[in-house]
Amino acid sequence: MRKLTILFLLTLAGGLVQSQNIYSALQLNAEREYKTKRPKKIIETNTFFNSSGKQIDKNIKTFDEAGMLLTEERYDDNGTLTSRLTYTNDTVHRIKLTRVFERWTQFGYSKETAFYSYDANFILTGTTDKDENGNVINQTNLICNEKGHPIELSLFDGNGNSFGKETATYLYDKNKVVTSILSNDGRVLSSDTVKISFTEASKFPRDNEVYNVNGDLIKWTRLNMNGTETIFEEEYTYDSFGNCTENKIFKVTAKGNGKRKRENDRIFRKEYFY
């Protein structure tokens, strides 16, 4: 039991296989790569600042004729391809049908394919993950509410052994969902609260959040594990179509003399090809 519980938590936290937690299932078919005009390709350059310097990652995303994400290639700061995601889409109902996840690591090449299942109303009901030989790795089953949002997720390994469950309670008036991970004996192992929709987030600002006229978050406060708070500020640049080409995130701390210290935290740049 303990081994299965730990593996379940690691799988959820790792994010290696999409739609193995309620949050990723909820966001699976959300389209957030661009806001307005549909691009054919986006090249993303992401810079992360830390105490040892900075790390630069690069992503190249391509889109189909309907503007849905088709491929995503991820490169490390040395320009080496580390992973590739390839999607098959239903462009009429704007849902993902399959996702192939390829990885190149120091241990070699690996390939996993996720098959998404939907009901007659095109609501996600489950995911089957298979390895490159067609063997089932994981099976995710979902129960959804009348809005089509998952309220219960059950995760099984390739042999049908249960990893546990995750449940969700929705606070629609606040654009929040409270998720809880349960062990096989029903104990609550952890809980979290996240946004239901990021595209609608500006309509439900929290007390510590400020959004600009484009609906993008420009200021928020993070509560740290030690009880302290960290303030973040974000600046955006847009192209003529209203798509964001650059957003800079700054970490703000207050000094003893009352002055503010503003440090680079992350910089995301996007180059669009229409």
N, C-alpha and C positions, 0 to 999 in steps of 0.2 A: 504493500500500500504506500509506504513512504517513498519508495523508488518511483512508482507511477505518478504520485503527486508532484514530486520534484521535477520529473520529466515534463509533466503537463505545464507547470509554471514556466520552465525554461523554454518550452515550445512557444507559449504565448508571448513571452517577453522577447524572444529572439526575432520574431517577425520573418523567419526564413520562408515559411509557407503561408501565403495570404489566406484570409478567411478562416483562420483557426482560432480566432477570438471574436467576440461580438463587435468590438470596435472595427476591426478590419472587414468583417462581413457587412456592417452598416455602411462603410465607406467604399465598398468594392466598386460600385457603379457610379460613384460620384465623380464628376468631371471637373477637376480643379487645375489642370495644367495651363489653361489660358482663360481669359474672361470674355473676349469679344470675337474678333475675326479669327477664323480657323486657320492655323498654320499647317504647313506640310511637314515641317521639322522644327525642333527647338534644340539648341545647344545650351546646356546649363553648365556654368562654372561656379562651384560652391566653395567658399573659403571659410574655414573654421579657425578661430584664434584660441590659443590656450597658453599655458605657462611656459611650454617648451617651444613656442613659435606659432606656426600655422600649418594647416593641412588644406590642400586644394584637391577637390574631386571634380570629375567631369561626367556629365550624363548627356547622351544624345537620344532624343525621342523623335519618333516618326509617327505620323497619323494617317489614317485611311481617308477616303474621299468624304466620309461622313463626319470627319473631325475627331474620331475616336482614337485613343492611343493604340498603336499597332506594335511598336517595338520600343524598348528602352535598353540602351547599352550603358554600363557603368564602368568608369575608368578611375584608377587610383591616381595619386599625385605624381607617379612616374609615367603616366600615360598608358598604363597596361590595362587591357580589358579584363575585368574581374567577374562580370556577370552580364547576362542578357535575358531580358524578359520579352516574350513574344505572345501576343494575344490573338485569339479568334473572337470576333465580335458579331452580335446580332445588331446591325445598324438600324433596323426598323424600330426595335424596342429599346435600343441603346443599352444593351447588357453584354457583359463578358461571358463567353461560352467556355473557353479554355485559356490556360496560361502555361506556357513552357518557361521554366526557370533553369537556365544554364549557368554554371559557375566554374571558374578556373582558379584553383587555389594551389598551395604548396603540396597538397596531397593528390592533385590531379584534377580531372574533369568530372563533373557530375551533371545530371539532368533530371529534372522532376517536372511532371505535368499535372496540372490541376484541372479537373473537369467540374464545372459548376452546374448544379441541378436547379430547376425552377418549376413552379407549379403552373397551372393553366393561366394564372394572372401575371406570370413572369416575376414572381416573388422568389427570392433565393431560398432554397430549402436544404441545400447541402453542398459539400465539396468532397470529391474523391481525389486524393493525391497518389500518383503512381511514379515509380522510379523509371529509369531508362529501359528496363526490361519488362515493363508493364505490370510489375508487382505493386499491390496496394500498400502504401506507406501509412497513410492516415485516412480516416473517414470522419467527416464533420457533418452532423445532423442539426438542423435548425427548426425551431418552432417560432412562428412570427405572429404578431398581433394583427388587428384589423387594418392598421396602416402599412403593413408589410415590413415592420421593423422587428428584428430578432429579439425574443424575450427569453429564449433558452437555447443553449448550445451544448451539444454532447460530442465529445471527442474520443475516437477509438483508434487503436493502432491497427496495423495490417492484419493482425490475428483476431481482431474483434475485442481486444481487451480495453476496458474503459480507462481513460485518463482522468475522468471527472466531468464536472459540468460548470457552465457559467450561466448566470441569469442576469436579466436587465430589467430595471424599472425606469420608465420614462417620465420626465418632468417637462412636458411640452411647452408650458407657459414660460419656462426658463431656458429652453433649448439645451437641456441636459439629460444625460442618461447615467444612472447609477448601476455599475456592473459589479457582480460578486462571483468569485471563483470558489466552487464547492468541491470538497473531496468526495470520494465515492460513498462515504458514510454520512454525507450531508453537512459536514462542518464547513463554515465559511473560512476560507484561508486568507482571502484578501478582498478588498473593495476599492473601487475607483470611480471618479465622476469625470465624464468627458462631454464634449459638445456633440449634439446630434448631427447638426449641419454646420459646416464651416462657411459655406456660401451665404447662409442666412444669419451668421453670428452677429453682424452689426446691428441687427434688429433686437437682439437680446443681450446688450452689453452688461457685463458684470460691473460691480462698483469700482473695481480697480482697472477697468479697461476703457480705452478711448479709441474710436475709429475715425478715419477720415471720410470725406464725401464719397469716395469710391468704395467704401465698405471694407477697407483694409485696416487691420489693427496697427495702431501707431504707438500705443503705450499700454503696459500692463505690469503687474507685480506678481512675482513668484514667491510662494512660501517655501522656505528651505526646510530640510529635515531637522535642523537644530533650532527651529522656531524663528529664525531671522527672515527678513524679506529682501529680495533683490528686484530693483526696478529695471525694466527694459524699455527702450525707445526704438522705433523703427521708422526709416525714411524710404520712400518709394519714388521711382522714376518710371514713367509710362511712355509708350510709343504713341504715334498719331492715332492708332486704333483703340487705345486704352488698355492694351496689354502691358503688364509690368515687365520692364527690362532690367530693373535692378532694385533690390531692397537690402538696406543695410540695417543690421540690428546692433544696438549699443547697450552695454551694461552700465548702469548708472549707480554710483555709490556716493554717499554723503560723507564729507570729511568732518573732523571735529570743529573746524573753523566755519562750518556752514556751507562751504563751497562744494560743488558737485564735481565728481570725477567721472568722465564719460569715456569708456573704452570700447574698442571694436570687439564684437562677439562673433558675428557671422556676416558674410556678404554673399548674396545670391544674385548672379547675373544670368540673363536669358537673351539669346540671340534667336530671333524668329525668321523663318523662311516661309513666305506666303505663296 
